[in-house]
Amino acid sequence: MKWKLRIPMMLFILGLVSGIYQYFPNLMIFKEYYLLNSIQYLASIGVPIYFLEKTEMNEKKVNLLIGIALIFSGLLIDSLLVIS
């Protein structure tokens, strides 16, 4: 069974960016302003997703297990970076 990479890559990017921002909280440029923090976080999620859409990487079809592995690796990265 084949599956497009769109949803697995989005969930992987969400887990990766969330883990990075929780592990390195000093990456936030605007620490005082919550609105600017949110814009920076959303931009750091949106830019890779936009890049994947423009390069048509999301249109590639992969095996279902590879898609599930991408999703679980995003969740694993997020949970491991929070613990350490």
C-alpha positions in Angstrom: 0.0 0.0 0.0 1.4 3.4 -1.0 1.0 6.6 0.9 1.9 10.2 0.0 4.5 11.8 2.2 2.4 14.9 2.9 0.9 14.0 6.3 3.9 12.0 7.7 6.3 14.8 6.8 4.1 17.4 8.4 3.8 15.4 11.6 7.6 14.7 11.6 8.3 18.4 11.2 5.9 19.3 14.0 7.6 16.8 16.4 11.1 17.8 15.3 10.5 21.6 15.7 8.7 21.1 19.0 11.5 19.0 20.4 14.1 21.5 19.3 12.3 24.5 20.8 11.8 22.6 24.1 15.4 21.4 24.3 16.9 24.8 23.3 14.6 27.5 24.7 17.2 30.1 24.0 16.5 29.8 20.3 13.6 32.2 20.7 14.6 35.6 19.5 11.8 37.6 21.1 11.6 36.3 24.7 9.5 39.1 26.1 6.7 39.1 23.5 4.4 36.1 23.3 3.0 37.1 20.0 6.4 37.3 18.3 7.4 34.0 20.0 4.4 32.4 18.4 5.1 33.9 15.0 8.7 32.6 15.1 7.6 29.1 16.1 4.9 29.0 13.4 7.4 30.3 10.8 9.9 27.6 11.8 7.2 25.0 11.1 5.8 26.7 8.0 9.1 27.3 6.1 10.1 23.6 5.9 6.5 22.6 5.0 6.5 25.3 2.3 9.9 24.1 1.0 8.6 20.5 0.8 5.5 21.6 -1.1 7.5 23.7 -3.6 10.0 20.9 -4.3 7.1 18.5 -4.6 8.7 16.1 -2.1 5.2 15.7 -0.5 3.8 14.2 -3.7 6.2 11.2 -3.5 4.5 7.9 -2.7 6.1 5.6 -0.1 5.3 2.4 1.7 2.8 2.7 4.5 5.3 1.5 7.0 7.8 4.2 6.1 5.1 6.9 6.7 4.3 5.4 10.0 8.0 5.2 10.9 8.3 9.0 10.1 5.4 9.8 12.3 6.7 7.8 15.2 10.2 9.2 14.8 8.8 12.7 15.0 7.0 11.7 18.2 10.1 10.0 19.5 12.4 13.0 18.8 9.9 15.3 20.6 9.6 13.1 23.7 13.4 12.4 23.9 14.4 16.0 23.6 11.9 16.9 26.4 13.2 14.3 28.8 16.9 15.2 28.4 
